[in-house]
């Protein structure tokens, strides 16, 4: 079987084919590809993937801290205890959601979920982002026929909301 490698986005400066071959060689050599052994293979300046990494420690540290901020925002939830005869019931929602109008923006904008869902414009953005994630999930796992009913639900929702993955929710 012959494989051809491509990037999902045009962000990287090195052809995907070169990186794919590098990773195939790494798997042959190590038996697997891990983030750690991929990074180690990039350390030599003559490595084909060396330039894909930030080697300036100050800049890398700042990028890492920004990634930590994204994780903090994404993992913070609000817990609402429902006052009922069952006090153990609680509602858990993400505390803040991304309301950036464009995909892949360098500087994401977050507001609290309740506010985002109460305003027409930001609600549409949140729905667009959610559907984009579901469509990406569907593409990633399209070969798993066991998930066909999930894919159908994604398609139905996409139609219901008149959502084109290349545009905003209507």
PAZA-414781 format. One line per field, with one value per atom (N, C-alpha, C, O): residue in three letters; atom name; x, y, z negated. Coordinates in steps of 0.2 Angstrom, whole numbers, always signed. Atoms other than C-alpha are relative to their C-alpha. Layout:
! PAZA-414781
torse <- [ALA | ...];
tiba <- [CA | ...];
X <- [X | ...];
Y <- [Y | ...];
Z <- [Z | ...];
//
This chain:
! PAZA-414781
torse <- [UNK | UNK | UNK | UNK | UNK | UNK | UNK | UNK | UNK | UNK | UNK | UNK | UNK | UNK | UNK | UNK | UNK | UNK | UNK | UNK | UNK | UNK | UNK | UNK | UNK | UNK | UNK | UNK | UNK | UNK | UNK | UNK | UNK | UNK | UNK | UNK | UNK | UNK | UNK | UNK | UNK | UNK | UNK | UNK | UNK | UNK | UNK | UNK | UNK | UNK | UNK | UNK | UNK | UNK | UNK | UNK | UNK | UNK | UNK | UNK | UNK | UNK | UNK | UNK | UNK | UNK | UNK | UNK | UNK | UNK | UNK | UNK | UNK | UNK | UNK | UNK | UNK | UNK | UNK | UNK | UNK | UNK | UNK | UNK | UNK | UNK | UNK | UNK | UNK | UNK | UNK | UNK | UNK | UNK | UNK | UNK | UNK | UNK | UNK | UNK | UNK | UNK | UNK | UNK | UNK | UNK | UNK | UNK | UNK | UNK | UNK | UNK | UNK | UNK | UNK | UNK | UNK | UNK | UNK | UNK | UNK | UNK | UNK | UNK | UNK | UNK | UNK | UNK | UNK | UNK | UNK | UNK | UNK | UNK | UNK | UNK | UNK | UNK | UNK | UNK | UNK | UNK | UNK | UNK | UNK | UNK | UNK | UNK | UNK | UNK | UNK | UNK | UNK | UNK | UNK | UNK | UNK | UNK | UNK | UNK | UNK | UNK | UNK | UNK | UNK | UNK | UNK | UNK | UNK | UNK | UNK | UNK | UNK | UNK | UNK | UNK | UNK | UNK | UNK | UNK | UNK | UNK | UNK | UNK | UNK | UNK | UNK | UNK | UNK | UNK | UNK | UNK | UNK | UNK | UNK | UNK | UNK | UNK | UNK | UNK | UNK | UNK | UNK | UNK | UNK | UNK | UNK | UNK | UNK | UNK | UNK | UNK | UNK | UNK | UNK | UNK | UNK | UNK | UNK | UNK | UNK | UNK | UNK | UNK | UNK | UNK | UNK | UNK | UNK | UNK | UNK | UNK | UNK | UNK | UNK | UNK | UNK | UNK | UNK | UNK | UNK | UNK | UNK | UNK | UNK | UNK | UNK | UNK | UNK | UNK | UNK | UNK | UNK | UNK | UNK | UNK | UNK | UNK | UNK | UNK | UNK | UNK | UNK | UNK | UNK | UNK | UNK | UNK | UNK | UNK | UNK | UNK | UNK | UNK | UNK | UNK | UNK | UNK | UNK | UNK | UNK | UNK | UNK | UNK | UNK | UNK | UNK | UNK | UNK | UNK | UNK | UNK | UNK | UNK | UNK | UNK | UNK | UNK | UNK | UNK | UNK | UNK | UNK | UNK | UNK | UNK | UNK | UNK | UNK | UNK | UNK | UNK | UNK | UNK | UNK | UNK | UNK | UNK | UNK | UNK | UNK | UNK | UNK | UNK | UNK | UNK | UNK | UNK | UNK | UNK | UNK | UNK | UNK | UNK | UNK | UNK | UNK | UNK | UNK | UNK | UNK | UNK | UNK | UNK | UNK | UNK | UNK | UNK | UNK | UNK | UNK | UNK | UNK | UNK | UNK | UNK | UNK | UNK | UNK | UNK | UNK | UNK | UNK | UNK | UNK | UNK | UNK | UNK | UNK | UNK | UNK | UNK | UNK | UNK | UNK | UNK | UNK | UNK | UNK | UNK | UNK | UNK | UNK | UNK | UNK | UNK | UNK | UNK | UNK | UNK | UNK | UNK | UNK | UNK | UNK | UNK | UNK | UNK | UNK | UNK | UNK | UNK | UNK | UNK | UNK | UNK | UNK | UNK | UNK | UNK | UNK | UNK | UNK | UNK | UNK | UNK | UNK | UNK | UNK | UNK | UNK | UNK | UNK | UNK | UNK | UNK | UNK | UNK | UNK | UNK | UNK | UNK | UNK | UNK | UNK | UNK | UNK | UNK | UNK | UNK | UNK | UNK | UNK | UNK | UNK | UNK | UNK | UNK | UNK | UNK | UNK | UNK | UNK | UNK | UNK | UNK | UNK | UNK | UNK | UNK | UNK | UNK | UNK | UNK | UNK | UNK | UNK | UNK | UNK | UNK | UNK | UNK | UNK | UNK | UNK | UNK | UNK | UNK | UNK | UNK | UNK | UNK | UNK | UNK | UNK | UNK | UNK | UNK | UNK | UNK | UNK | UNK | UNK | UNK | UNK | UNK | UNK | UNK | UNK | UNK | UNK | UNK | UNK | UNK | UNK | UNK | UNK | UNK | UNK | UNK | UNK | UNK | UNK | UNK | UNK | UNK | UNK | UNK | UNK | UNK | UNK | UNK | UNK | UNK | UNK | UNK | UNK | UNK | UNK | UNK | UNK | UNK | UNK | UNK | UNK | UNK | UNK | UNK | UNK | UNK | UNK | UNK | UNK | UNK | UNK | UNK | UNK | UNK | UNK | UNK | UNK | UNK | UNK | UNK | UNK | UNK | UNK | UNK | UNK | UNK | UNK | UNK | UNK | UNK | UNK | UNK | UNK | UNK | UNK | UNK | UNK | UNK | UNK | UNK | UNK | UNK | UNK | UNK | UNK | UNK | UNK | UNK | UNK | UNK | UNK | UNK | UNK | UNK | UNK | UNK | UNK | UNK | UNK | UNK | UNK | UNK | UNK | UNK | UNK | UNK | UNK | UNK | UNK | UNK | UNK | UNK | UNK | UNK | UNK | UNK | UNK | UNK | UNK | UNK | UNK | UNK | UNK | UNK | UNK | UNK | UNK | UNK | UNK | UNK | UNK | UNK | UNK | UNK | UNK | UNK | UNK | UNK | UNK | UNK | UNK | UNK | UNK | UNK | UNK | UNK | UNK | UNK | UNK | UNK | UNK | UNK | UNK | UNK | UNK | UNK | UNK | UNK | UNK | UNK | UNK | UNK | UNK | UNK | UNK | UNK | UNK | UNK | UNK | UNK | UNK | UNK | UNK | UNK | UNK | UNK | UNK | UNK | UNK | UNK | UNK | UNK | UNK | UNK | UNK | UNK];
tiba <- [N | CA | C | O | N | CA | C | O | N | CA | C | O | N | CA | C | O | N | CA | C | O | N | CA | C | O | N | CA | C | O | N | CA | C | O | N | CA | C | O | N | CA | C | O | N | CA | C | O | N | CA | C | O | N | CA | C | O | N | CA | C | O | N | CA | C | O | N | CA | C | O | N | CA | C | O | N | CA | C | O | N | CA | C | O | N | CA | C | O | N | CA | C | O | N | CA | C | O | N | CA | C | O | N | CA | C | O | N | CA | C | O | N | CA | C | O | N | CA | C | O | N | CA | C | O | N | CA | C | O | N | CA | C | O | N | CA | C | O | N | CA | C | O | N | CA | C | O | N | CA | C | O | N | CA | C | O | N | CA | C | O | N | CA | C | O | N | CA | C | O | N | CA | C | O | N | CA | C | O | N | CA | C | O | N | CA | C | O | N | CA | C | O | N | CA | C | O | N | CA | C | O | N | CA | C | O | N | CA | C | O | N | CA | C | O | N | CA | C | O | N | CA | C | O | N | CA | C | O | N | CA | C | O | N | CA | C | O | N | CA | C | O | N | CA | C | O | N | CA | C | O | N | CA | C | O | N | CA | C | O | N | CA | C | O | N | CA | C | O | N | CA | C | O | N | CA | C | O | N | CA | C | O | N | CA | C | O | N | CA | C | O | N | CA | C | O | N | CA | C | O | N | CA | C | O | N | CA | C | O | N | CA | C | O | N | CA | C | O | N | CA | C | O | N | CA | C | O | N | CA | C | O | N | CA | C | O | N | CA | C | O | N | CA | C | O | N | CA | C | O | N | CA | C | O | N | CA | C | O | N | CA | C | O | N | CA | C | O | N | CA | C | O | N | CA | C | O | N | CA | C | O | N | CA | C | O | N | CA | C | O | N | CA | C | O | N | CA | C | O | N | CA | C | O | N | CA | C | O | N | CA | C | O | N | CA | C | O | N | CA | C | O | N | CA | C | O | N | CA | C | O | N | CA | C | O | N | CA | C | O | N | CA | C | O | N | CA | C | O | N | CA | C | O | N | CA | C | O | N | CA | C | O | N | CA | C | O | N | CA | C | O | N | CA | C | O | N | CA | C | O | N | CA | C | O | N | CA | C | O | N | CA | C | O | N | CA | C | O | N | CA | C | O | N | CA | C | O | N | CA | C | O | N | CA | C | O | N | CA | C | O | N | CA | C | O | N | CA | C | O | N | CA | C | O | N | CA | C | O | N | CA | C | O | N | CA | C | O | N | CA | C | O | N | CA | C | O | N | CA | C | O | N | CA | C | O | N | CA | C | O | N | CA | C | O | N | CA | C | O | N | CA | C | O | N | CA | C | O | N | CA | C | O | N | CA | C | O | N | CA | C | O | N | CA | C | O | N | CA | C | O | N | CA | C | O | N | CA | C | O | N | CA | C | O | N | CA | C | O | N | CA | C | O | N | CA | C | O | N | CA | C | O | N | CA | C | O | N | CA | C | O | N | CA | C | O | N | CA | C | O | N | CA | C | O | N | CA | C | O | N | CA | C | O | N | CA | C | O | N | CA | C | O | N | CA | C | O | N | CA | C | O | N | CA | C | O | N | CA | C | O | N | CA | C | O | N | CA | C | O | N | CA | C | O | N | CA | C | O | N | CA | C | O | N | CA | C | O | N | CA | C | O | N | CA | C | O | N | CA | C | O | N | CA | C | O | N | CA | C | O | N | CA | C | O | N | CA | C | O | N | CA | C | O];
X <- [+4 | +0 | +4 | +10 | -4 | +6 | -4 | -10 | +4 | +2 | +3 | +9 | -2 | +2 | -2 | -7 | +2 | +3 | -1 | +1 | +2 | -5 | -1 | -3 | +1 | -7 | -8 | -11 | +7 | -25 | -1 | -6 | -1 | -20 | +6 | +11 | -6 | -7 | +5 | +9 | -4 | +1 | +8 | +12 | -7 | +17 | +4 | +2 | -4 | +32 | +3 | +6 | -4 | +39 | -6 | -11 | +5 | +30 | -2 | +2 | +2 | +19 | +3 | +4 | -3 | +26 | +7 | +8 | -6 | +43 | -1 | +3 | +2 | +36 | -2 | -1 | +3 | +26 | +6 | +6 | -6 | +42 | +4 | +6 | -4 | +51 | -3 | +0 | +4 | +38 | +0 | +0 | +0 | +37 | +7 | +7 | -6 | +56 | +1 | +4 | +0 | +54 | -3 | -1 | +4 | +41 | +4 | +4 | -4 | +52 | +6 | +7 | -6 | +67 | -2 | +1 | +2 | +58 | -6 | -7 | +6 | +42 | -6 | -11 | +5 | +31 | +2 | +8 | -1 | +29 | -3 | -9 | +3 | +27 | +2 | +6 | -2 | +27 | +8 | +11 | -6 | +43 | +6 | +10 | -5 | +53 | +0 | +5 | +1 | +46 | +4 | +8 | -4 | +53 | +8 | +12 | -7 | +70 | +3 | +8 | -2 | +71 | +1 | +4 | +0 | +69 | +5 | +7 | -6 | +83 | +6 | +8 | -6 | +97 | -2 | -7 | +1 | +98 | -1 | -4 | +1 | +99 | -6 | -7 | +6 | +83 | -5 | -6 | +5 | +69 | -5 | -8 | +5 | +57 | +2 | -2 | -3 | +69 | -4 | -5 | +3 | +61 | -7 | -10 | +7 | +43 | +0 | -6 | +0 | +48 | +3 | +7 | -2 | +51 | +6 | +5 | -6 | +69 | +2 | +7 | -1 | +70 | -4 | -10 | +4 | +66 | -5 | -10 | +5 | +58 | -6 | -12 | +5 | +47 | -4 | -11 | +3 | +43 | -4 | -9 | +3 | +39 | -6 | -11 | +6 | +27 | -6 | -12 | +5 | +18 | -3 | -9 | +2 | +17 | -5 | -10 | +5 | +9 | -6 | -12 | +7 | -4 | -4 | -10 | +4 | -8 | -3 | -8 | +3 | -10 | -6 | -11 | +6 | -22 | -6 | -11 | +5 | -32 | -3 | -9 | +2 | -33 | -4 | -9 | +4 | -38 | -7 | -12 | +7 | -52 | -4 | -10 | +4 | -58 | -2 | -7 | +2 | -58 | -4 | -6 | +3 | -66 | -8 | -10 | +8 | -85 | -3 | -1 | +4 | -99 | -5 | -8 | +5 | -109 | -6 | -5 | +6 | -127 | -3 | -5 | +4 | -135 | -7 | -10 | +7 | -153 | -3 | -3 | +4 | -164 | -6 | -11 | +6 | -176 | +1 | +4 | +0 | -180 | +7 | +8 | -7 | -163 | +5 | +7 | -5 | -150 | +7 | +11 | -6 | -136 | +0 | +5 | +1 | -143 | +4 | +3 | -4 | -132 | +1 | +1 | -1 | -130 | +7 | +9 | -6 | -113 | +1 | -1 | -1 | -109 | +7 | +10 | -6 | -93 | -1 | -6 | +1 | -90 | +1 | -2 | -2 | -82 | +0 | +2 | +0 | -84 | +3 | +3 | -3 | -75 | -5 | -9 | +5 | -84 | +4 | +1 | -3 | -71 | -3 | -6 | +4 | -79 | +4 | +0 | -4 | -65 | +3 | +6 | -4 | -58 | +7 | +10 | -7 | -40 | +3 | +9 | -3 | -38 | +5 | +5 | -5 | -22 | -2 | +0 | +2 | -31 | -7 | -12 | +7 | -47 | -3 | +1 | +4 | -60 | -5 | -9 | +5 | -70 | -4 | -2 | +4 | -85 | -4 | -4 | +4 | -96 | -5 | -9 | +5 | -107 | -7 | -11 | +6 | -123 | -1 | -6 | +1 | -120 | +1 | -3 | -1 | -114 | -6 | -8 | +6 | -130 | -6 | -11 | +6 | -141 | +0 | -5 | -1 | -135 | +0 | +3 | +1 | -140 | +6 | +8 | -7 | -123 | +5 | +7 | -4 | -113 | -2 | +1 | +3 | -125 | +1 | +3 | -1 | -123 | +7 | +9 | -7 | -104 | +1 | +5 | -1 | -104 | -3 | +0 | +3 | -116 | +4 | +5 | -4 | -105 | +6 | +9 | -6 | -90 | -1 | +3 | +1 | -98 | -1 | +1 | +1 | -104 | +6 | +7 | -6 | -87 | +4 | +7 | -3 | -80 | -3 | +0 | +3 | -93 | +1 | +2 | -2 | -89 | +7 | +8 | -7 | -71 | +0 | +4 | +0 | -75 | -3 | +0 | +2 | -85 | +5 | +6 | -5 | -71 | +5 | +8 | -5 | -59 | -1 | +3 | +2 | -69 | -5 | -8 | +5 | -78 | +0 | -5 | +0 | -72 | -3 | -3 | +3 | -80 | -7 | -11 | +7 | -97 | -4 | -10 | +4 | -102 | -2 | -7 | +2 | -104 | -5 | -6 | +5 | -116 | -6 | -7 | +5 | -130 | +2 | -2 | -3 | -119 | +1 | -1 | -2 | -114 | -7 | -8 | +7 | -133 | -3 | -5 | +2 | -137 | +4 | +1 | -4 | -123 | -3 | -4 | +2 | -129 | -7 | -9 | +6 | -147 | +0 | -4 | -1 | -142 | +3 | +1 | -2 | -132 | -5 | -5 | +6 | -147 | -5 | -7 | +5 | -159 | +3 | -1 | -3 | -147 | +2 | +5 | -3 | -143 | +7 | +9 | -7 | -125 | +4 | +4 | -5 | -112 | +7 | +9 | -6 | -95 | +5 | +10 | -4 | -87 | -3 | +1 | +3 | -98 | -3 | -3 | +3 | -107 | -7 | -10 | +7 | -123 | -5 | -3 | +5 | -138 | -5 | -9];
Y <- [-6 | +0 | +6 | +6 | -6 | +17 | +6 | +6 | -5 | +32 | +7 | +7 | -7 | +50 | +4 | +4 | -4 | +63 | +7 | +10 | -7 | +80 | +3 | +0 | -3 | +93 | +2 | +3 | -2 | +97 | +7 | +10 | -7 | +115 | +2 | -2 | -2 | +125 | +4 | +7 | -4 | +131 | -2 | +2 | +3 | +120 | +2 | +2 | -2 | +126 | -6 | -5 | +6 | +108 | -4 | -5 | +5 | +96 | -5 | -9 | +5 | +84 | -7 | -11 | +6 | +70 | -1 | -7 | +1 | +73 | -2 | -6 | +2 | +73 | -7 | -10 | +6 | +58 | -6 | -11 | +5 | +48 | +0 | -5 | -1 | +55 | -4 | -8 | +3 | +48 | -8 | -12 | +7 | +31 | -3 | -8 | +2 | +30 | -1 | -5 | +0 | +34 | -6 | -9 | +6 | +21 | -7 | -11 | +6 | +8 | -1 | -6 | +0 | +13 | -1 | -5 | +0 | +15 | -5 | -7 | +5 | +3 | +4 | +1 | -4 | +18 | +7 | +9 | -7 | +37 | +3 | +2 | -4 | +47 | +7 | +9 | -7 | +65 | +1 | +6 | -1 | +63 | -2 | +1 | +2 | +53 | +4 | +5 | -4 | +64 | +7 | +9 | -5 | +79 | -1 | +3 | +2 | +70 | +0 | +2 | +0 | +67 | +6 | +7 | -7 | +85 | +4 | +10 | -4 | +91 | +2 | +8 | -2 | +90 | +5 | +4 | -5 | +105 | -2 | +1 | +3 | +94 | -4 | -7 | +4 | +85 | +3 | +9 | -3 | +87 | +4 | +8 | -4 | +93 | +5 | +8 | -5 | +104 | +7 | +9 | -7 | +120 | +0 | +6 | +0 | +115 | +1 | +3 | -2 | +118 | +7 | +9 | -7 | +134 | -2 | -5 | +2 | +132 | +6 | +5 | -5 | +149 | -1 | -1 | +2 | +144 | +5 | +4 | -5 | +161 | +0 | +0 | +0 | +161 | -7 | -7 | +6 | +142 | +0 | -3 | +0 | +145 | +4 | +2 | -4 | +159 | -4 | -4 | +4 | +148 | -6 | -7 | +5 | +134 | +3 | +0 | -3 | +145 | +2 | +2 | -1 | +151 | -6 | -6 | +6 | +133 | -2 | -5 | +2 | +130 | +5 | +2 | -4 | +145 | -3 | -3 | +3 | +137 | -6 | -7 | +6 | +121 | +2 | -1 | -2 | +130 | +3 | +1 | -2 | +139 | -5 | -6 | +6 | +123 | -5 | -8 | +5 | +113 | +3 | -1 | -3 | +125 | -1 | +1 | +1 | +121 | +3 | +5 | -2 | +128 | -5 | -9 | +5 | +117 | +3 | +8 | -2 | +121 | -5 | -10 | +5 | +111 | +2 | +7 | +0 | +108 | -1 | -6 | +0 | +112 | -5 | -3 | +5 | +97 | -5 | -5 | +5 | +82 | -5 | -9 | +4 | +74 | +5 | +7 | -5 | +86 | -2 | +2 | +2 | +75 | +2 | +1 | -2 | +81 | +6 | +11 | -6 | +94 | +1 | -4 | -2 | +103 | +2 | +7 | -2 | +104 | +3 | +0 | -3 | +116 | +3 | +5 | -3 | +123 | +7 | +11 | -7 | +140 | +5 | +10 | -5 | +149 | -3 | -9 | +3 | +146 | +5 | +11 | -4 | +152 | +3 | +0 | -4 | +166 | +3 | +8 | -3 | +170 | -1 | -7 | +1 | +173 | -3 | -6 | +4 | +165 | -6 | -6 | +6 | +148 | +1 | +5 | +0 | +146 | +7 | +8 | -7 | +164 | -1 | -5 | +1 | +166 | +2 | -1 | -2 | +175 | -1 | +3 | +2 | +166 | +5 | +7 | -4 | +176 | -5 | -8 | +4 | +168 | +4 | +9 | -3 | +173 | -5 | -11 | +5 | +165 | -3 | +0 | +4 | +151 | +3 | +4 | -3 | +159 | +6 | +7 | -6 | +176 | -2 | +1 | +2 | +168 | -3 | -2 | +4 | +157 | +5 | +3 | -5 | +172 | +5 | +9 | -5 | +183 | -4 | -8 | +3 | +179 | -1 | -7 | +1 | +182 | -5 | -9 | +5 | +173 | -7 | -12 | +6 | +159 | -4 | -10 | +3 | +156 | -2 | -7 | +2 | +156 | -6 | -10 | +6 | +144 | -7 | -12 | +6 | +132 | -1 | -7 | +2 | +134 | -3 | -8 | +3 | +130 | -7 | -12 | +6 | +115 | -5 | -11 | +5 | +108 | -1 | -6 | +1 | +111 | -6 | -10 | +5 | +100 | -7 | -12 | +6 | +87 | -3 | -9 | +2 | +87 | -3 | -7 | +3 | +85 | -7 | -11 | +7 | +70 | -5 | -10 | +4 | +63 | -2 | -8 | +1 | +65 | -5 | -9 | +3 | +58 | -8 | -12 | +7 | +42 | -3 | -8 | +2 | +40 | -7 | -10 | +7 | +22 | -4 | -11 | +4 | +16 | +0 | +4 | +1 | +10 | -1 | +0 | +0 | +7 | +7 | +7 | -7 | +26 | +3 | +9 | -2 | +27 | +4 | +10 | -4 | +33 | +7 | +12 | -7 | +47 | +4 | +10 | -4 | +53 | +2 | +8 | -2 | +53 | +6 | +10 | -6 | +64 | +6 | +12 | -6 | +76 | +3 | +9 | -2 | +76 | +4 | +9 | -2 | +79 | +7 | +12 | -6 | +93 | +6 | +11 | -4 | +101 | +3 | +9 | -2 | +101 | +5 | +10 | -3 | +107 | +7 | +12 | -7 | +122 | +3 | +9 | -3 | +125 | +2 | +7 | -2 | +124 | -3 | -9 | +2 | +123 | +1 | +6 | +0 | +118 | +6 | +7 | -5 | +132 | +7 | +12 | -7 | +146 | -1 | -6 | +0 | +151 | -3 | -4 | +2 | +144 | +5 | +11 | -5 | +152 | +2 | +6];
Z <- [+0 | +0 | +0 | -3 | +0 | +4 | -3 | -2 | +3 | -7 | +2 | +4 | -2 | -3 | -6 | -9 | +5 | -17 | +2 | +7 | -1 | -18 | -6 | -11 | +6 | -31 | +0 | +6 | +1 | -37 | +1 | +4 | -1 | -37 | +3 | +3 | -4 | -27 | -5 | -2 | +5 | -43 | +0 | -1 | +1 | -42 | +6 | +12 | -6 | -31 | +3 | +9 | -3 | -28 | +4 | +1 | -4 | -15 | -5 | -8 | +4 | -24 | +1 | -3 | -2 | -14 | -4 | -6 | +4 | -22 | -7 | -10 | +7 | -39 | -1 | -6 | +0 | -36 | +0 | -4 | -1 | -30 | -6 | -9 | +6 | -45 | -6 | -9 | +6 | -57 | +2 | -3 | -1 | -48 | -2 | -5 | +2 | -50 | -8 | -10 | +7 | -68 | -3 | -8 | +3 | -71 | +2 | -3 | -1 | -62 | -5 | -7 | +4 | -73 | -7 | -11 | +7 | -90 | -1 | -7 | +1 | -87 | -1 | -1 | +1 | -90 | +1 | +0 | +0 | -88 | -6 | -7 | +6 | -104 | +1 | +4 | +0 | -107 | -2 | +0 | +3 | -117 | +6 | +7 | -5 | -103 | +6 | +9 | -5 | -90 | -1 | +3 | +2 | -99 | +0 | +2 | +0 | -102 | +7 | +8 | -6 | -84 | +4 | +9 | -3 | -80 | -3 | +0 | +3 | -91 | +4 | +4 | -4 | -79 | +6 | +9 | -4 | -68 | +7 | +11 | -7 | -52 | +1 | +6 | -1 | -56 | +4 | +4 | -5 | -43 | -4 | -1 | +4 | -57 | -5 | -8 | +5 | -67 | +0 | -5 | -1 | -60 | -2 | -2 | +2 | -65 | -8 | -10 | +7 | -83 | -2 | +2 | +2 | -93 | -5 | -10 | +4 | -100 | -4 | -9 | +4 | -108 | -7 | -7 | +6 | -126 | -3 | -6 | +3 | -131 | +4 | +1 | -4 | -116 | -1 | -1 | +1 | -119 | -6 | -7 | +7 | -137 | +0 | -3 | +0 | -133 | +4 | +2 | -3 | -120 | -4 | -4 | +4 | -132 | -6 | -7 | +5 | -145 | +3 | +0 | -3 | -133 | +1 | +1 | -1 | -129 | -7 | -7 | +7 | -148 | -1 | -4 | +1 | -148 | +4 | +1 | -4 | -134 | -4 | -4 | +4 | -145 | -6 | -8 | +6 | -161 | +2 | -1 | -2 | -151 | +2 | +0 | -2 | -143 | -5 | -4 | +5 | -159 | -6 | -10 | +5 | -170 | +1 | +6 | -1 | -173 | -6 | -11 | +6 | -183 | -2 | +2 | +3 | -194 | -3 | -8 | +3 | -198 | -3 | +0 | +3 | -211 | +0 | -1 | -1 | -207 | -7 | -10 | +7 | -222 | +2 | +5 | -1 | -222 | -5 | -10 | +5 | -232 | +1 | -4 | -1 | -225 | +0 | +5 | +0 | -231 | +4 | +5 | -4 | -222 | +7 | +10 | -8 | -205 | +0 | -4 | -1 | -198 | +7 | +11 | -7 | -181 | +1 | -3 | -1 | -175 | +7 | +12 | -7 | -160 | +0 | -5 | -1 | -153 | -2 | -1 | +3 | -162 | +5 | +6 | -5 | -147 | +7 | +7 | -7 | -128 | +5 | +4 | -5 | -113 | +5 | +7 | -5 | -103 | +5 | +8 | -5 | -91 | +7 | +8 | -6 | -74 | +6 | +10 | -6 | -63 | -3 | -9 | +2 | -64 | +0 | +4 | +0 | -69 | -2 | +0 | +1 | -75 | -6 | -10 | +5 | -85 | -7 | -12 | +6 | -99 | -1 | +1 | +1 | -104 | -6 | -10 | +5 | -114 | -3 | +0 | +4 | -128 | -4 | -7 | +4 | -137 | -4 | -2 | +3 | -150 | +4 | +8 | -4 | -143 | +0 | +5 | +1 | -150 | +4 | +8 | -4 | -142 | +8 | +12 | -8 | -125 | +2 | +8 | -2 | -124 | +0 | +3 | +0 | -128 | +5 | +6 | -5 | -114 | +7 | +8 | -6 | -96 | +4 | +6 | -4 | -88 | -3 | +1 | +3 | -101 | +0 | +0 | +0 | -102 | +7 | +7 | -6 | -83 | +1 | +4 | +0 | -85 | -3 | -1 | +4 | -99 | +4 | +4 | -4 | -88 | +6 | +7 | -6 | -73 | -2 | +1 | +2 | -83 | -2 | -1 | +2 | -91 | +6 | +6 | -6 | -74 | +4 | +7 | -3 | -67 | -3 | +0 | +3 | -80 | +1 | +2 | -2 | -77 | +7 | +8 | -7 | -58 | +0 | +3 | +0 | -62 | -3 | -1 | +4 | -74 | +6 | +6 | -6 | -59 | +5 | +7 | -5 | -47 | -3 | +1 | +3 | -59 | -1 | +0 | +1 | -63 | +5 | +4 | -6 | -46 | +1 | +4 | -2 | -44 | -6 | -5 | +5 | -60 | +1 | -2 | -2 | -54 | -7 | -6 | +7 | -73 | -2 | -6 | +2 | -74 | +5 | +5 | -6 | -59 | -3 | +0 | +2 | -70 | -3 | -3 | +2 | -78 | +6 | +6 | -7 | -60 | +2 | +5 | -3 | -55 | -4 | -2 | +4 | -70 | +1 | +1 | -2 | -65 | +6 | +7 | -6 | -48 | +0 | +3 | +2 | -54 | -3 | -1 | +3 | -65 | +5 | +5 | -5 | -51 | +4 | +6 | -4 | -40 | -4 | -1 | +4 | -54 | -1 | +0 | +1 | -57 | +6 | +6 | -6 | -39 | +0 | +1 | +1 | -43 | +6 | +7 | -5 | -29 | -4 | -7 | +4 | -37 | +2 | -1 | -3 | -26 | -2 | +0 | +2 | -33 | -7 | -10 | +7 | -49 | +0 | +6 | +0 | -55 | +2 | +0 | -3 | -47 | -5 | -4];
//
